[in-house]
């Protein structure tokens, strides 16, 4: 501004001064550029602030869903007991899980209708749906959760947990032989092609969950611990994985 004023003072004395006219034009253009940069920076900061506020609000919504989910701990433990009972057929598991599943339905019904809350609830309930004996439907819910709100990790994270369960079922056990020193185990069998493909799928899902930007507060740290444990399992750090899970 000072430079422009100096050039204009020069033109006031010599209106036809070529350098003075060029200087004013240059100063006007420079001031316009600086003003445009200032406006752009202001808009960028305002957008970042709005995004941060929205993320904070979304995080609070997700946290409220997580808190309600944790309150279902006894119900989920009961469903897990039914699901992992090898003496029961699938039809028997589904029948026995029907009663505790009703509490999960209540959890879903009472979830607010905003996308973040629905995404978190849908992913978590998808895990319970798998425990109820309806794995295909449960996994579909987890995928839908990722579509509802890609900022949340719980859809791909729960899918990774399902994949990990499948991987452990496929894992062949080492040979064992008895002797004077007790049981002796042979080397761990190599992974099958099916296991190798599933491992890639699990890793892709873990990576997708890790990229999420909204976890919720407080309780989300425990879910992040589970994610770290699954990554430790895939890296062969079994003690870390067991401790984390």
Beta strands, then each sheet from edge to edge (+ up, - down):
strand 1: 176-179
strand 2: 182-185
sheet 1: 1+ 2-
end
